[in-house]
């Protein structure tokens, strides 16, 4: 018995020596950028001792150095799975420290990969990484918040809310986010029918009957409850979105931002305004047209009008066509060359800039205050008023 015990001790010592030798070789090759040799050394260490946590960490470092994050994470997962099956006797202080190191490394890598996928709008990948992150980092609120944010960005408020409700921890931040999402989710369920009806109505009538929804009590109540945009996907990249100030967007979106082509409406008891055109980065960018229709258009002092041109972040740049329509059938067309939304002054009259004259009637001029500009409503820089407050004057 004593001889057998002595032989076993000797074999164990020899195995430890061979494992440590391979680990030393792996570490040296890794520092010298000889990744194939390092990989072979760490693999040999695991062949001798499959529960050697340092070898899993070494292999992960090799794959990380080669920018193969998928294989790096798989190695870490395998090492942590092996650790789960280890007995208490096998998990000494040094081994426990190595296991914690593996866990920190996989959390760091999953976080980085998830964040990169999210920033690139690769949401399916981000979901995969963040779900794994919760497995290895279930005690941190950020793990749940990140996964919830992806689902919210994808427009799936139900899943976003579910992630937070099933979190294994409770924090004040998680509680606030859960409450916020619950309000958004209930609003969306309550008003889905209204938004669908609004979208169908505007598309069918080119905005002419938008007031039938935009001025209803249901819609006004919805706007009063909103603290952030309420967005409903209709089909493909087509969306209906209502904003807290009462504006409505119908058109293409990407990453929950207005992008592509879309129509942007506002409404009150007197008039509705619509911008139809190109969008980028959630703002009017590209060719577009602004229409204003006045409901209470009872005199020639309250014209309907539209402007057509190119916009940068909601402000017209370059050539801009502008037309006014009156109840009596009169129409006046103007052309401006705008810089930052402001047309150049042709002459001064009564302290105001005379900026253009009617193409079809040279006796009519358009007077514009120095601080006014041509802009899509709700996209003007602070301190400026839009074209919609200006009036036409005769010579």
PyMOL commands that set and color helices and strands:
alter all, ss='L'
color gray80, all
select helices_A, chain A and resi 2-31+35-48+53-65+69-84+93-119+123-136+141-153+157-165+172-205+211-214+217-225+387-389
alter helices_A, ss='H'
color red, helices_A
select strands_A, chain A and resi 230-235+238-242+248-254+257-267+271-280+283-294+304-312+315-325+331-339+342-343+347-349+352-357+364-368+392-394
alter strands_A, ss='S'
color yellow, strands_A
deselect
rebuild
show_as cartoon
